[in-house]
Amino acid sequence: MTLNLTPEVITDFTLTTIGIVFTIITYIKPKTKKLTSLNYIRLAIFTFSVFIFFDGLSILYVSKFLGVITGFILIPLTLSLVIGVRYSTSESFYSHGFIVVVGLSVLLFYLGFQPNAIIIQIQEGNIWLVWTGLFSIIAMILTAITLVYIFYWGIKTLKNAPFLIKKEAYLFFLGIFFSSVVAMGFYILYLFDPFYILPSNIALLVGLVIITLSVIIEPKLLYILPFTVYRIVVKDREGYPLFDHDWSKSEISENLFTGFINAIQLMSEEIMNIGGLLDIQLKDGILILHGSENITVGLITSKSSKLLSSSVTNFTRDFENKFEKNLKEGNKDMVEYESAHELIEKHFSNFPSRIITNKRKPLLLTEKLLRLPLALDNALKTIFKDEKEYNFIKSEIYRTPESTAAGFISLYKELKKELEEKDKLNRVNNRKSIP
């Protein structure tokens, strides 16, 4: 039997290999592997690899049967991608796109069993398998929907990617652009000449390679979500802060923090004692509260999310277990709970930091590595004699606008001068009172 080994077959099998590698990377690289949206997108990538593999087999063996199977694989490919992209933006399976795809899938499955759904063409000495009739139209509509959703996913990722991974997001979008817009352009030309399926596959190949490389560099690109996580705070049952972590700086953070305190005061003891999970609507966001035996955890975010609620619940449980001894002893020293950052990495690793918003903004380094203006640094050393206290104030001032730091020093000098004058006046009065 002579095999029909064409350039299209070679590109198909190359695409299959890269698709499988990409699927494996989505399992290995992300630290949070059980995201529902990521599972569906991963399934779409794997199904795409199967689709391309069967397409290559059908051409290699010039098999109409395998060609029809290839068309049928478009159904799970499109459905899984539509669900994955939809779930990543709204945590819901339902969408108008989902209904349309289901309807088209039923029609495609029926048309696949009709005569002449696929025909064999010989053009310039090359053998081509060509979808025909309504089967071809429906299959191409599903293909177009797939490419549109891929492009939409790329735009959403680029739009919501924070500054620290924006460069990788542009690289990711470039791959998406090749895999959708460029590939779709050649695919339209394929309707008039089967030759153009080859450059369409090459565009897919280039795009998939770029996407794979960008995800290897920054796995968080796989689950950029359309909401912002600002801050998580852990307090004991008496209201003392134990742990605090920021993902984003915002003008509303203090208001949200105050709302957190007020919410605890208003919270029913019965709900908090049984480990209740509540969403509290604040003026500029959502406060997700979870109470356990010894602590209350509050997460401040721009909107509520099932994923966030689950992450808060798991974080609270592990925090209780990790610091059980400290909590039972009533230890309120925040230094003793700093290792809770390991739990942040475990339960919230899919949320990238948004603290750095542009290239001119300084990195928030540890206080030992910070360099303040010499005059300001000397003034701080004069004011705060204790090294630990000095380092803390130094890091806090470094994170504030320059005007705030200057105002702090100015106020200190003014108050110091006022105290010295009062002290001098008291000494004078004491001397006068001595007979």
N, C-alpha and C positions, 0 to 999 in steps of 0.2 A: 504493500500500500504506500503510495507516494504522499508525503505530508506537504501541505500547502504552507511552507515556512516563509512568511512575508514580513516586511518591516513592521507591519501592524501587530503581528503576533509577538514579535520581539519586544515592542514597546508595551504590549499588554502584560506580558510576563514580568517585565521590569517593574511596571506599575504595581503588579500584584505583590512582588517582593517588598517594595518600599511601603506599600499599604500595610503589609503584615508587620514590618518593622515599626511603623508608626503606631499600630495597635498595641504592640508590646511596650513601646515607650510610654503610652498613656496608662499602662498598668504599673510600670516601674518608677517613672519619674515623680508623679504627684504624691505628696505625703498623705493627702486625703483621697482615698481611692474609691469610696463608696457613695460619692455624690450621684444622685439620681440622674441629673442632666448629663453628667460625664459618662455614666454607664450607657446611656442611649447614643451619645455622640461616638463613643468607643465602638458600640455595636454598628453604627452607620459606617465607620471607617473600615471595620472588618468586613461588613457586607459589601462595601465598595470593592474591596480586594477580591472577594468571591465573584462578584459581578464581572470584573475585568478578567479574572482567571477563566471563567466559562466563556467569555467573549473570545479570548485567545484560543481556547480549545475548539470552539465551534469553527473558527477560521482555519485552524491547523488541520482539522479533520474534515472540513467542509461539511458540517453536520447541521441540517435544519433543526433537528431535535434539540441539540445543544444551544442553537440560536434562540429557540423559543424559551428554553430554560433561562438563558441569559436575560431575556425580557422579563420573565417572571421574577427574577431576583431584584429587579427595579422596585418591586412592591415593598419588601422589608427594608431596602435601602432608603427609599424616600420616607416611609413611615417613621423609621427610627430617627432620621435626621430632623424631620419636622417636629417630632415629640421632644427630642433633645434640645433643640434651639428654643422651642416654646417654653419648656420647663426651666431653662436657665434664666429666662426673663420674667416669668410669672409664676413658676412652680405649679403649673397646671398643664394637664394633657390636652385639654379641649382647645380647639381653635378652628376657625373656618378652613384653614389650610388642611387640617387633619381630616375634616369631613370630605373635602374635595378629593384628597388623596385616596381615602377609603372607597369613594364612589368610582374613581378612575381605576383603582386596583381591581375591583370586581369586574369591570368592563374589560380590562386588559386580560385578565385570566380567561374570560369567556372567548375573547377574540383570538387568543393564542392557540385554541384548538380548531380554529377555522382553517379551511384549505388556503394555501398560498399566503399565510401570514408572513412567511419568509421565502424569498426566491434567491437563486444563485445567478449571479451575473459575471460575465467574463469581459473585462475591459482592458485593452492594451496588454493582453497576456496575463493579467492578474485576475484571480478568482475572488469575488466579493459575495458575502452574505448580506442581503439587504432586507430590512423590515419593510413591509408594504401595507397599503390600505389603512384601515382604521387602527389595526394593531400598531403600525408605524406611528400614526398620529398620536395615539394615547401614550405610547412608550416615550415619544419625544416630549410630550407635555410633562410627564413625570420626570424626565431628565431635566427639563427646564426648571421645574419646581425645585428639584434638588439643588441645582446650581444657584438659583435665586436665594434659597435658604442659606447656602454656604456663604454667599456674598453678604447677606444680612448678618450672619454670625460674625464675619470678619469686621464689618462696620461697627457692630455693637462692642466687640472686643477692643477695637482701636479707640472708640469713643470713651469707654469706661476704664481703660487701662490707666493706672496712676503714673506719675512722672517717672518714677524709678525704673519702670519697665516699659516706658513709652517707645524707646528705640527698638526693643524686641517686638513690640506690638506693631510697629510699622513694617518690620520684616515679615511678621506673621501675615499682615494684611496684603503684602506684596505677593506672597504665596497664594493667598485666597483669591487675589485678583487674577493671577494666571490660571488657577484651577476653575474659576467660574466665568469671568467676563471673556478672557482670551479663548478659553476652551469652547465656550458657547458660541463665540463668533465663528470659529472654524467649523463647529458642529452645524451651524446654519448653512454654511457653504457645502457641507456634506450632503445636504438635501438635493443639491444640484450635481454634485460630482463626488462619488465615493472616495476619491483620493484624499479629500480633506479630513477624513477621519484620522489619518496619520498625524498631521500637525495638531489636530485637536488632542490626541493622546499625548503628544510631546508636550503641549502646554500643560496638560494635567500632570505629567511627569515632573516638569520643572516646578510647578506650583507645589506639588506634594513634597518634593525634596526641600524646598524653602520652608514650608510649614513644619516639616519634621525637624529641621535644624533649629528653627526658632523655638520650638517646644522643648528641645533638648537643652537649649540655653536657659529658657525660662518656662518651667512647667505651669506656673500660675496663669499663663495665657489661656489654658484650657477651661478655666472657670472664672473668668472676669464677670462679675455680676452687676446688674444695674442698680445697685444701692451702695451706700457708704456706711461702713462700720466705724464709729468714732472712738468708743472707749468702753472698757470693762472695769468695774469696780467691785471689790470684795470687802464686805464689812462683817464684823461679828454681830451677835444678837443685841449687843449694847450700842451699836452704831459706830464703833471705832473702825477706821479704815485699816485693812490688812494688806491689800494689794491693789495696784492700779496700773493699767496698761492702755496706751493710746495708739490707735492706728491712723487717726486723722486729727488735725488741728482745726477747730471751728470756732467762730464767734459765739456759737450757741452752747459751747461746752459747759460753761459755768451754770447757765440756766438749766441745762439738762441735769447737771450734778445736783443742783438745788432741788429739782424735781424728784430726783432719786431719793434724796433724804426725806422729803415730804411724803413720798409714796410709801416709804418704810413705816413712817409714823401712822399713816392711815390704813396700813395693811391689817387685815383681819388675822388674829393670831392662829385661828383654826386653819386658814389657808396656808400660811407660812410654815406651820408646824408639820403639815402633811406633805411638804415638798411641792407646793403649788407653783405653777408657772403662769405668770400674768403678763399681758401686754398693756402698757399704760401710754395713752396718747398724750404727748406733750406738744407744746406750741410748734416746735421745729423738728420733731422727730418722734421716735418710738423708744420707750424704755421697756426692755424685757427683763422681768424680775423672776428669780428663782430662789426659794427659801429652803434651807435644809436644817438639820438639827442645831448646828453651831454657827452657820454663816448665811448671809444673804448676798446673792450675786446679781448685779445689774449690768446689762449691756445696752449701750446707747447707740442707736442706728437710725438711718434715715427712714426705714420702713420695716415692717414686720416680715418674718420669713420662717417657714418650717425648718429650714436648714439651720438658721441662727438659734431657734428655740431648742433644737436637738443639741447643738453645740454647747449652749449654755447649761443644759441639763447634765451633759456628760462632764463638762468642765467642773461644775459644782460637786459632783460625786467624787471625782478624782482629787479635787482640792481638799475635800473632807478627809479622804483616805491618806493623802500625802502628808498632811499637817495635823493628823489626829491628835498627836501628843501635845503640840503647841496649843491647839484649840481647847483641849480639855484643861490645860494648865492656865488658860486665859492669857496667854502671851500676846501682847498687842504691839510688839516691835515689828514694824514693816520690813526691816532688814531680814528677819527670820523667814519671811515668806517670799523673798526675791526669786527663789528657785521655781516659783510658780510659772515663770516664763517658759519652762519646759512644757507645761500643760497648754500654754498658749500655742506653742509650736505644734503640739499634738492635735489640738481640737480646732484651731483657727488658722492653720498653715495655709489654707486656701484664700485667705484675705490678705492681699498685699498692703504694705504700709503706704499711706498717702500723706505722711508728714512733710516730706520734701516735695514741694510743688513746682520748683523751677531750678535751673542750674546755678542761679545766683544765691540760692538759699543755703546756708552752711549746714553741714552734717551735724547731727546732735550727738557729739562724741561724749565719752565719759569725762567727768570733770577734771581728771588728771591730765587729759590731753588738750583741754581747751586753753586758748590763749586770748586773754582780754587785753585791752589797751593798758600800758604800764601804769598810768596814773590811776585808772580805775582799779587795777589789781592791787596796787599798794594801798589804796584807800580801803579795800575790802580786808586786807590783812591787818590793817590798823583797827578796823571795827570788830572783826571776828577773830578772836585769839585762838579759839579751838579749831584745829585743822579740819576735823570732820564737818563742823558747822560751816567753816569757810568754804570747803569744797562744795557743799550742798548749795549755799547761797550763790556761789560762783556759777554753777551749772544752771541754776534757775534764772539768774540775770542774763546769762548768755542766750537763753531761749526767749528773752523778751526784747521788744523794740529798743533801740538805743536811747530814745527819749525817756523811756521808763527807767532805765538804769541811771541815766544822768539825773533824772528827777529824784531818784532814791538817794544818790550821793548828796545832792543839793539839800534835800530835806534833812538828811543826817547832820550835815554841817550846821544848818540853821538851828536844829534842836540842840546840838552839842553846844553851840555858842550861847543859846538861851539858858541852858543848864549851868554853864560856867559863870554867866552873869548873875544868876540867882544864887549860886554857891558863894560867889564873891560878896554879894550883898548880904547873905546870911552871916558870913564871917565878920563883916564890918559891924553888923547889928549886935553880934555876940560880944565883940570887943567893947562896944559902947555900953552894953548892959553890965560889964564887969566894973565894980566900984573901985 
